[in-house]
Amino acid sequence: MVTHQVRGCIFHATIPSAQLAAELMANGAPAAIAEATAIFRAVLACQEVREADPHRGNFRWELEDEVVEDLNAVQFVLFYCIPVLCKASDALPPGLVAAMRRAVALGLEEIERIDVALAYTNIVLKDITNSCLGGQLLGDTKIGQRGREKLVRWMAHVDTYGLPAEYNSPNYASVAVRVLGRLAELTADQHTRIRARTMLARLGLSAALHIHPGIGCWAGPFSRAYSHAVFNAAAFNANDVCAWLDSGQLPAWIGDLLQRPNVPQQIDETAHGQEPVALSTYHSPSFCLGVASCELKTQEVVFIARQSSVFHAQYRRPGSAHCGVLFSRYILDDQWLSFQTTPSRPPGQVIPEEGHFYGVHERGRAIGLYAPRGLDAWTRRTSAKAVLVWTEIEQVDEIWIGQHKVDSLPAAVPKEAVIVVGSGALWTAILPLARTDLGGGAPSRLVQLDGHLALEMYNYTGPAKTFWEMAQPGSFYQGQPRCGFYAELAERTAYASGADFAAEVTSGALIDEAAPPATYTAGSERTLRAWSTRATTAPSASKLIYMSGR
């Protein structure tokens, strides 16, 4: 089995092993098939087969695990095993084929028992594909019918909202394309094939529209994005969509969208969430800005919910090998990069998102509002802040606070001052909105953070303390603390200096007001209104407004 080492201990990984065995079978060489045979036998030993176990038929994530914990394991293992049995079972020993068929049947029973919700896109697609192809393999019409019916329900679910909950995620778009492509390739049911290809075109359309036509990067906002995708604009790009086209998984006409004219354009979409999500992406000649109305909330799990990137920009940096990136986060306890891990899994680097986000967006302008997610009454915290980050501080050309150029960091940002950052082909203007001070003297400042430029807007910094006023419901609760920003992005060629851009931004009208704090009673609301407009003939001059409840 495939092994990896965590904290000095060796673990044998079930999913990578099943994937490796499937790839060896595709190789077709006798030695490769012999190795795949041994691997499949080892993987089957990781299946839970005890009658009394509530997850009989599932697989342990690692050989060393004592019980089944990650319920997704069965989906991954069957996704690699079923196609091998469909296409190459004659190359395997008959006894192993019989054992694999029994394991598939047992696994499909577990998949039906779990019946994963339609909002968990990449896993529900594996559920559908495994059920359709597994029922076809075993000649079980009931299992196959369940998969086909769930595909119809998932399509209707997506139609209701526009995009799946895991919208515009390069990581999970890749999974969805691969899984639906497998279903379209191997299903014997014509209607299922047509439906799979229809949804491939739907997801491919959204992906292609997020490719910046000039830069070639994959623009945000992202429902789920790991740190390598957040920091590196080249991690996913036009080449990924071209690979899907070359493999025949997407229809050829999607490729025409990659060649669309490089003119200012805004893409507006909607997606499913605990509350409906509006997402918009603006393509300017030298940059793109993506903003979501809120973060992914369909899975309130720390490892998942913190991966949203709801305010995300990428921009050209002439002379640099890759694009610059600008993004926002809400961070507790001055965390920066945190590591999510389990005893048997290697640490995965994640940029924490500890806030609930609400945003509006029009072209190069946006309003973002944060409320801390994890700032509860009884957890002691040392800080709570919203952060805007421009990657690679050495690529930042100039920084302005109003009409004054910043020559060194850290730099305090006075109240109501506009910050302008010039980097590559992009001007960014940020005007912090009113903030609730939970400790006395919570600052706003520009700093160097792990090699990047960061604007920190604190609600609290100081000794570790609890926050009784955050207990909801509670006798001291008077609403969420305020923390937000107005952002305006512009082509670097549009203004001679950061001071000129700052003057232009401050010439507009900004209303940022909230009802006075009042002790909460059930059913009451405290309205916050943030509104901005500038008197100009540019198409982006129409006002941005955001109103929020308690």
Secondary structure by P-SEA (a helix, b strand, c coil): cbbbbcccbbbbbcaaaaaaaaaaaaaccaaaaaaaaaaaaaaaaacccccccccccccccccccccccccaaaaaaaaacccccccccccccaaaaaaaaaaaaaaaaaaaaacccccaaaaaaaaaaaaaaaaaaaccaaaaaaaaaaaaaaaaaaaacccccccccaaaaaaaaaaaaaaaaccccaaaaaaaaaaaaaaaaaaaaaccccccccccccccccaaaaaccccccaaaaaaaaaacccccaaaaaaaccccbbbbbbccccccbbbbbbbbcccbbbbbbccccccccccccccccccbbbbbbbccccbbbbbbbbbbcccccbbbbbcccccbbbbcccccccccccccccbbbbbbbccccccccccccbbbbbbccccccccccccccccccccccccccbbbbbbcccbbbbbbbcccccccccbbbbbbbcccbbbbbbccccccbbbbcccccccccccccccccbbbbbbbccccccaaaaaaaaacbbbbbbbcccccccccbbbbbbbbbbbbcccccccbbbbbbcc
